Amino acid sequence: GALSIASDAAAGEGTAGEGTAGGAAAAHDGATPPQRKKKKGGARVRFSAYDLSAVSPPKLQRPGSEAPTEQALPSLAAVVQHQRSPSDEQRSAAAAIADAMGSLAASPDLGVQLRPAARFYASELRRLSTDGTPVLGGRTSELLSSLLRFHLSSVFAEDEGVPDPLISTLRAKVHEQAAAHGFLEVGSEPSEENFSAVVTQALQILEAHERHLLAGGETRDALDAAVAGRAEALLLLDPAVKHGLLLWAQSHAMLLAVFGDAAVLPQVAAAHANAQQHLCRLSALAHLVVELGMSEEHYFAPLGDVPALSAKLHAMAPLAAAARERLPPPRGP
């Protein structure tokens, strides 16, 4: 069901011969070769229905481009959810089917165009049997990530031709901090895409270094002492830990600018017609990340409860400020 819906959704994006991912899906039905799109330098990229690569990621500049992914996601989520925590019996069955699919892919009786699909599912089933990774779990994770980034960008996008001072000021503030801390290239523009990229990266860093903030640990004790004006222990921490703390503190400052003021998001939502809709989808998708156990996208989870994220950022503000003020910036090469 997920494959059928996803393929139909991708086919709706274009027609055969247009060189789009939608055209690729419409151009073949599994018995004919998938369409290829030529890249610069002569390389070619295949878009296929069987692995859902024909479902194009949404683009902020194309209103409605998220529809195929949104349409495919519920069925894919159900498929992934059904495969979570497979039993020994299910793993054994998956291994047997993987072996059969592998033999089928090597058989001269199978059409050349169908062999990649057989190899793909043999590999997917083998992963399910060995480490419990759901079939199509990786692709579901990619599609979910692209939707989260799309809706995050859309929340803070100004309506075309209608500049909004609040959004412009917020993006400029975050962009200035990001450029100063090396999160963006010097001279880059404070666009919706750059804003989303910075917020996403900051969320990743926040989660990656939270382990250093556990109460009772050496690093947390050093931070607490620095807040009280005693920075000696903080400066004696391992250089790698100090570097991670500084990245965490810089990321904290950018996220606090975006999510720290409870009044900002309602004002942003009122700034353009679809912002509230994108906020709701962002929250729902963040919850789905947790429900599906998507570890690689788990850093999006805090967006499922923005008030809780805001409270957490405020609670950690003194620690982050101490780290930024007391830790020296990393030396250049």
N, C-alpha and C positions, 0 to 999 in steps of 0.2 A: 504493500500500500504506500509506504513512504517513497519507494523508488518511482512508482507510477505518478504520484502527486508531484514529486520534485521534478520529474522529467517533463510533465505537462506544464508545470509552472515555468520552467526554463524555456520551453518551446514558445510560450506566450510572449517572450521578450523580443523575438525577432523572427525572421523567416529565413529559409535556406538560401545561402549564397550571400548573406549580408556580412559574413565574417564576424558575427557576434556570437556570444555564448548561446543565446536563444536560438539563433540560426543553426548552430551546431546540433542542438537537441532536436530541432524540427527536421534536420536534414537526414537523420538516420533513426532506425527503430531497433538497433541491436544487430541487425543482419547486414547492414551496410556500414562502410567505414565512417567514423566520426569526422566531422569537419575539422580542418586544421586552420590555424591562424598563424600567419608568418610573422615572426618577430624580426627586429633589426639584426643584421648580421647573418641572416639566412636560416636561423633556428626556427623550428616550428613547435607550436604548442597544441596539444590535442585537447578538445573539449568533448567529454563523453557523458552519456546519461547514466551508465551503470555505476559510476563512482561519484555522480552528482557534481562533477566539475563543470557541467553545463549550466549550473545555477550561478549566475553572476552575482558578485557582492554588490550591495546597494551603493549608490553614489549620491552624495549630497546635492550635486548639480542637476540630478535627474529626479524630479519629484515622482514618486510612485515606483521608483526602481527597487524599493525594498519589498514590494508585493510578492515576487516569486519566492524569496527566502522566507518571508513571513508565512506564506502558504505551505511551504514544505516543512517548516520547523515542527509544528505539532505532531505530525505523523512520525518524523524522525525522533523526536523526544520520546514518544511512546515506545518506539522500537528500542531505543537505548535503555530506557527505564526497565523494560521487560528483561533485558540481558544483564542487569546489574547483579552482582554476587551470584554467578552461575554455580550450580551444584557440581559435584564430581561427575555425576551422570551426564549433565549437560556439556561439561568440558570434554568428556570422552566422545560424545556424539559429534561435537564440533570438530574434534580432531579427525574423526572418521570421515566426515563430510569434506574437510579440508584436503585430506589425502585423495578422496575421489575427485574433487575439483582439480587438484594438481595433475592427476592422471588424465583427466579430460582435457586440460589445457595443452598437454603434450601429445594428445592423440591426433594423428593425421586425418581422422574422420571428422574432426571439428573444424568448422570454417575458420579461416585465418582471422576474419574480423571479430569472431567471438572469443578467441583465445585470450586477449587481454582481460576481458571480463572474468573468465574462468580463473586466471592467475590472480586477479585482484581479490576475488572472494575466497580463494584458497588461502591467501595471505591473511585476510581479515579473520577468517574462521580459525586459522592457526593461532593468531594472537588471542582470540577469545578462549581457546583451549589451554593456552600456556599461562598468560598473565591476567586473564579476565577482561581484557579490553573489548568493549562491545563492538560488534560489526557495525560499520559506519559511524562509530563513536568519534573518530578523528575528524571526519568531515562535518559531523554535527557540531563539534566544538568550533571548527573554523567558521561555519555559518552563523553560529550563535555569537561569536566574537565580532564578526563583521556587522551584525545587527546592533549589538551594544554600542559599538563605536559610531555607527550611523546615527542612532537616536541621541547619543551624547552630543555629537556635533550639531544635530538639528535643534536641540534644546537651546543652544547658545548661538544660533544662526539668526541674523537679522533678516527681516522680510526684504525681498529685492526692491531696491530703490527707496527703502524707508529706514534710514539709519536710526539706531536706538542708542542714546547716550549711555544708558546703564550697561548694556551688553558691550558696547565699544570700550568703555572704561575698564570693565572687568577683564575683557580679553587683553587689552593693552597692559594692564597691571600684571597679569599672569605671564604674558609674553616677555615683559621686561625682566621679571625674576628668572624665568626659564633661560633666557639668553645669558643672563649674568652668571647662572650656575652651570652653564654648559649643556643644558637640555635641548637647546636649539642652536642652529647655526647662526652666527652673527650676521645681521642684515636680513634675516628672514622676516616675512610679513606676519602680522598677528591675525591670520585667517582662521576660519572655523576648523579646518583640518588640523592646523598646527595647535590650536587650542585643545582639541580632542586628544591629539597625540601626547601633549604635555600632561593633561589630566590623567590619561591612561597610564603613562609612564610613572607618574607620581603615585598612583594607586598600587602599581606593581612594586615599587620600591618600599612603600609603606608596609605592605604585607611581608615582603622578603626580609625586612629587618626588625619586625615586631618581636622576634624571639629575644632580641637584646634587651627588651624593656620589661621582661618578666620580673615581678617583685621578688626581692631576695637574691637576685643574681648580682654578680660582680659589676656588670655594666650599669644596671639600674641603680645600684648603691652609689656608683661613681657619679651618675647623673643627678641623683637626689642631693648628693653632697655639693655638686656644682651649683645647683639651684640655691643652696644655702650659702654660697659664696666660697666654697672650698673645692677648687678645681684640680688639686694635685692628683687625685686618684684617676680622674677623667683623662688627664694628659699622659698617664702611665699605662693606659690600656694598649692592647695590641694594635699596631698601625692599621691592620685590615678592619678591625672592629671600629676604630675611630673614623676611618673612611666611610664605612657603612652607616655609622651614626650621623655623619655630616650629610650624606645623601638623604637619609631619612628625614633629618631636620629641614633640609631645603624643600623636600617634597611636601612635608607637613605645611610649610608656609604657603605654598601654592594652593594646596587643597583647602586650607583654612580661608584663603581669599575667596574661593568659589563656594564652599559649603558651610563656612563658619557662621555667617549671618543668616538667621532664620528668615529674614524678610527678603533676601535676595531672590531665591527661587520663585516665590509667588510673584514678585515683580517681573522677573524674566518671563514667567508663564503668561503674564498679562501683556507682555511686549509684542507678541505676535500670535496669530490665531491658533497654530498647531502645537505650540510649546507644551501645553498641558498634556496633550495626547502623547507626545514623545516622552515626557516625564513618566507617564503611566506605563508605557511600553518598556522604558528603561528599568523601572522598578520590577515589573513582571519578569523580564528576561534575567535580571540579577537573581531573582528568587529561583528561576529555572536552573541557573548555573549550580546553585546549591543542591537542588532536588536531584539533578542528574549526576552530581559528584564530579563536575568538570574541574579537575585540579588546575589545569593550565589557565583557566579563565576565572579562578576563584577570587582573584584580586578585584573583580567587579562586584562581588557579593555585597560590600557595604552600600552600594547604590540602591539596594533593595529597601533600605531604611535610612533615608538621608537625615532625619532628625537624630537618629542614634549615631550616625557618622559625625554629625556636627558636634554632638555632646562629647564624643570621644576625642575629636580634634581639640576641643577647648580644654579637656582634662589633661591632655598631653602637651599643651602649649608651653607651660613653664620648662618642661624637659627639653622640648625642641629649641626653645630660645637659648637655653644654657648651652646646648650643643653647638648652635650656630655662633654664639658669641665667644665661646671658650676654645673650640677646636680650630686649629689653623687649617686653611685650605690646602688641598693636596698639592704637592710640588709638580711642576710641569716636567716633561721628558728632558 
